[in-house]
Amino acid sequence: MGAKENVAVNQLLELLEARFALRVLWALKNGHPQTFRLLQDSIGHITPNTLNTRIKELRAAGLLIHDGHGYVVTALGADLLKRLSELPAFAGKWSASQAKIVTVNKIVK
């Protein structure tokens, strides 16, 4: 990976590492517009101030818009979510591996 790609990856990771940023995008993955309140309920345990900040950041990054009916991901945001679509399968494998590690650690102790 070249220097330009590294910079781009680091910038994207910095954006997505912000608290609840990925959850905001993930809540919109079905493509249906969500109002602020519905989005807040979809994410759960997010303060209005934090959600407002994440929305502003994701809009500025071109990943999210308000279409008059609610918040939706842009084509670029949908592309990112498509690339993350294997996350649930990986999360299942990872979770199962964590359970095995806990079991092994209990046996070893």
N, C-alpha and C positions, 0 to 999 in steps of 0.2 A: 504494500500500500504506500502510495506516495505521500509527500508532505501535505499537499492540498486535500487529499482524501482524509488524512489524519485530522486535519483542522476541522473539516466538515463533520466527521464522526464525533469529534470531541464537542463541537457546538451542539449537535443534535442530542448527544447524551446529556449534556448540561441542561438543556431544555427539558428533556424527559425525566431527569432525575429530580426535578422540583416536586415537592410533595403533592401528590394527587394528579400530576399532569397526565400520566398514563391512564389513570382511572377515568379522567374526564374523557379522553379519547375513546377508551374501551367502552364506556357507557353509551357512546354514540355510534358504535360499530354497526348497528343494524340499519343505519341510514335514515331513521325517522327523526324529524326535528324534536328537540326537547326544550321546553321553557327552562328558565333558570331554576325554578322551584322543582320541576320534575328531574332535572339533571342533578340537583342537590340530593334529592331523594334516591335517585339511581346509584349515586356514589356512596352515600351514607357517611356520617361522621365527618363531614367537611363543613367548615364554617362559611358563611356567605362571603366574608372578606377573602378567604383563601380561594374559594371558587371564582370569585370575581377576578382575582389576580391571575389565576391559571388561565381563565378565559381570555383575558387581555394578552397574555404571553402567547397563547396558542393561536390567537387571531393575528397577532403581529408576525408570527412565524409562518402564516399562511396555511395552517392546518385545520382551522376552524372558522366558521362564519355564522352570522345570524341571518337567516333567509326570510325573516318576516313572520315565520311560524314558530321559530325556535332555533336553537343551535344545532348545526350539522357539521360534519367534517367536509373539508374541501376534497377535490380530486387528489391532491397531494396527501391529505390526511388519510383518505381511503387507501391510497397506495401503501402508506406506512402500516396501517392496520392489516392490510392484506399480507404484508411481509411478516407481521407479528401473529398471523393466524395459527401458526403451529405452536404458539405459546401454551394453550391449554393441554395439548398432548405432552409437551415437554414437562409442564408443571405436574402432570399426573405421574410421569416417570420419576421426576425429581422427588416428589412427595413420598412415593413408594420406597425410593432409595433411602430417604431420611428415616423412615420407619425401620428399615433393616439396620441402619447404622445404630439407632437407639437400642434395638433389640440386641445387637452384637455387643454394644458397650455395656449393657446390663449383665450379659452373660460373662463378659471378661472381668467385671468387677466382682 
